[in-house]
Structure formats: C-alpha cells, structure tokens
Amino acid sequence: MIGALFVVVALLAQVMLINRVPLPAGGQPDLVLLAVVGAALSRGPAAGAVLGFFAGLLVDIVPPTAHLVGHYAFVLALVGYVAGRGAGGPATTVVLCVLMAPLLAAGVSGLISDPRVTVTTLTEQVPVTIVYTLLLSPVVIWLATRGRRPGYAR
C-alpha cells in the first residue's frame, strides 16, 4: 500500500514539477521509475512487477502522453521484476534498472514503429535522462525503502 502511494506521489511530482522545469540538455529524471525500483527492492520481484505494471498504466494514461497505452506498463513491469530480483546489491540494481528502462522503452517504441524514436533521441536525450535519474536516485530510493528490509535476497 505504501509503495503504491509512493508511486502516485512520484507520478504527481513528475507531471506537476519535474516536467515543467527546463533542465540543461533537455532531459528530465524519471521519478516513477525510481519509485518502482525502490518499492521492488524492499518487496521482491512479484510485488515489483505488479506495482511496475500499474505504475506504467498510470504513466500511460496521465497527460501529457503521446504513446500507446501499455507501453510503459510493459517496461516498468519488467523493471520492477528485475529490481525485485536484485543484481548483486541495491546500488548495482538501481544502476542496472535506470540504464535498462529508457533503452527498453526505446526498443519497444522501435518495434511498434514510433516515429519519435530516432538516432538523435537515443544519442542526445536518453543519456541525459539516465544521468539525471541516477543523480536523483539516492534520495528517491532512500525514501522508497525507508523502514523496510531489502527483499531482493529471497
């Protein structure tokens, strides 16, 4: 319940604050991704996948959206599962998931022939988004996992 509430708060902060602030190089950090990773780290792979799926559906339907419904639901469900499984430790898992999510989203967009996915997008926007997300990850992951033992070792 707390994980779902944290995801909703992250989504609202993303839409109302982060997306409106013009950051250098044109990227924005992905707070919803970090909230899903943090919740999955403390709850395990099944809960992470379910929370990621529903968080992705929320991202898919909350304006401004310009992609198919289910696109981010698929991506965040996979990320939630991977984060819940762990990859050698919490820091490694966070870095892996932050790297995996935008590349997986771009891959899915390419598979469905999304005209917005170009080489320029992959070489200019995706790296900036990854860097901004990694910069915010310690704070968001700490807030998401506060007071809970990591569940990735099960």
Buried (B, 14 or more C-beta within 10 A) or exposed (E): EEBBEBBBBBBBBBBEEBEEEEEEEEBBBBBBBBBBBBBBBBBBBBBBBBBBBBBBBBBBEEEEEEBBEBBBBBBBBBBBBBBBBBBEEBEEBBBBBBBBBBEBBBEBBEEEEBEEBEEEBBEBBBEBBBEBBBEBBEEBBEBBBEEBEBBBEE
